[in-house]
């Protein structure tokens, strides 16, 4: 698979998507609708699946790629108050990062950065929904972008990472602007190309799937 090298090409792909999410935030505020999810329960159900890659660890560093306004940081505060987690949220939409920084001002354990991928290496990385909205980007170009981002997620995650995708299914009519795929497409990429031990999570009530990619020998 051709993988974009970064720079201007990646910026051209992500700039329209970042603008799209900026408009969502302006219209709906710091809510699930502001990041194009339908409701809090479904948003948090996704978080539960993604965090399975952490294997119940109580202390670790975490990169949240495509963090939005920091909903995962709030979820961790509420569900896992005893965990010592060094959280960094990264988003390509400046308005999202600004909202997250305001919400968690003064927290030494929570930080935000504006960019296309993580500026640091962490124990784990998660990415919720960052590949769903492709707008009018051609599928081959978008899949090149997906491959590049998975490579970066792997490189910046010492122990493992997780990511979710909208699931392709014959009963689901394609919707313009959304990217759907089958688990096998990216399972093979992460297993064979990135050398990870890959677990596919399905059957949690949403028309999507989650990939848990653990670094072999890093559990």
N, C-alpha and C positions, 0 to 999 in steps of 0.2 A: 504494500500500500504506500502511495506517496504521502509523505508527511511534511507539511509546511515547515520551513526553517525558522519562521518567526518574523519579527520586525514588521515591516509595512504590510506584508501579506496577512499576517494574523490581525493586525490592527484594522485592516479593511474588512475582515470577516466579523470581528467583534464590535466594531463601532456602532453599526446599526442595531445590534442586539442590546448593547449597553444603553443606547438611546431609548429603545423600546421599554426596557425595565425602568429607566428613569421616568418615563411617562406613566407607567403603572404605579410607581411609588407616589408621584405627584397626585394622581387621581384617587388612589385608595389608601395612601398612608402606610404605616408600618403594620400591615396586616397580611395574612396569606394571599389575598387578592393582589396586594402590592408587589408580590413576587410571582404572580400567576398561578398560585395554588388556590383550591376552592375553599378550604376551611382549615381550622386549627387541627382537628383530629387526623385528617389525612396527612397534613404536613408533619405532625409529630410521629405518625406511623412510619413515615419515611425515615425520620431521624433514628427510630428504634432499629430499623433494618441496617442503616448505614453504620451505626455505632457498634454493631456486632463484630466488626473487624477488630475492635479494641479488646475483645475477649475478656471483658469484665475487669480490666486493669484499673487500679485506683489512682495512679499518678502517671501522667504522660503529657507530651506536647501534641497539639492537634492543629493541623491546617484545615480550614474550612473554605474550599475554593468555590466561588459563587455564593458567598455568604449572605448576600442581600443586606438587610438591616440588622442582622445578628440574631435571628430567631433561634438558631441552634445554641448559641451561647445562653440565651434565656432558658431554653429547654434543659440544658445541662445544669444550670443553677437550680431549677425547680425539681428535677428528677434525681440528680446526683450531687446533692450539696456537699457530701463528704469527700468527693474526689478532688484531688489536686491536679488541675488541668491548666496547662499553659496554652491558651487559645489564641490563634491568629486567624481572623477572617479576611479573605481577599475577594475583591469584586472589581469588575471592569467598569461598573457604573459609579462615577464619583458621588452622586447623590445618595446611593446606598451606603457607601463607606462613611460619608458625613453623618448620616442618620445613626449608624452603629456607634460611631465615636461619641456622639452626643448621649446616646442611651447608656453607655458604659464608661462615661467619663470618671476618672479617678480609680479605675480598676487596674491594678498592676498585672493581673493575670489574664487580661483580655485586651487585645489590640486589633487594629484594622489597618489594611493596606490596600491601596488602589492599584490594580494591575491585572495582567492577563494570567499570571500564575504566581506561585508562592515565592517570595524572596528568601525563604529560609528552608532548611530541612527540619522536619519534625518526626516524632515517632510514627504518627499516623496522619493520613490525609483523607478527607471526605469531600464529595462533590454531589450536591443534590440538585438535579434538574438542569445542569448547565449545558446539556446537549439537546434539550427538548426543542427549543425555539431556534429554528434556523432561518426564519423569514424567507427571503427569496434566494438564498444561497444555494447553488446547485449541489445536489447530493454528493457527487464525487469530491467536490471542494470541501464540503462540510465534513465528510468522513475523513479527509486528510487532516482537518482541524481536530477532530475527535482523537485521531491517532496521536497527533502531536501532544495534545493535552494529557492523554494517558501516559505517554512517555515521561512528561514532566511530573505528573502525579507520582509515578513510580520513583523518579530520581529524587524527589523531595520528601519521600516517605520511607523512613528507615525500616519500619516493621510491617507496613502494609497500608493499603488504601481501599476505599469503597466508593462506588459510583452507581447511580441509577439511570435507567433508560425507559422511555415509553416503549411498550411492547407492540411489535407488529403482529397482526392477527387477521385472517381472512374475513372475520366478522366485523372488523373495525374499518370503516371507510377512511381512507387517507384524508387528512385535513391540511390544506395548504399552510406552509410556514412552520409545520411541526416535523420533527425527525423521529421516526419509529424504526425499530430494528429487532432482530431476533437475538437471543442470548448467545447462540453459537458464533455469531459474527465477531463479537468482542471478547468472548471467552478465549477463543483461539489466539487472538492478538495478545491478550494479557498472559496467557500460559506459555505460548511458544515464543512470542516476541520479547516479553518482559521477564520471563522466567519465574512467574509467580504461581503459587498454589491458589487456584481460583475456585470459589464456591458461588453458585448461582442461587439466589434466593427469589422464589416466586410464591404464589398462593397466599399473599397477605391482603387480598381484597382489592387491590388496585391494578389497573391495566398497565403494568410496568414490571420491571425486574431490577434486582440489585446485584451487582458483582462485588464480592469480597475478595480482595487480592492480597494474600499474605506472602511476605517474603520468606522463601524456603529457608529454614533454620533460624528465623527471627521471632518465632512464637515463644 
